[in-house]
Amino acid sequence: MSSPASSGLLRQARLDKVQRNFERRKVATGICGRAFGTPCIHEHSCLRCALHWPDPAQRPRIAEIRDNLIARIAEAEREGWLGETEGLKISLAGAEDKLTQIDRRARRTTDLGMPARPS
């Protein structure tokens, strides 16, 4: 039978592990939704990943990334870098998708106001 002290230490160790995992899930533009303790299978290409939950506060940064991708695609097309163009277009689609997710989430928020008291 374990003592209350060792039980408390075990519980604290579990809480510390959960806290560390949540800290690892934070990325520059939002939160990674992958399962606890699993590695990133997308090599940290967060804007391409369906498990990335974009932070609405990071919308300007994601828009800046999108604009940069557009410029890089134009350069790659101008230079004939076909492989580079393909990859950049995938990233651009991901960035546009994350912006759409943020905008959709913002439209769903509705102020219902204060309820009226019945007379």
Buried (B, 14 or more C-beta within 10 A) or exposed (E): EEEEEEEEEEEEEEEEEEEEBEEEBEBEBBBBEBEEEEEBEBEEBBBBBEBBBBBEEBBEEBBEBBEBBBEBBEEBBEEEBEEBBEBBBBBBBBBBBBBEBBEEEEEEEEEEEEEEEEE
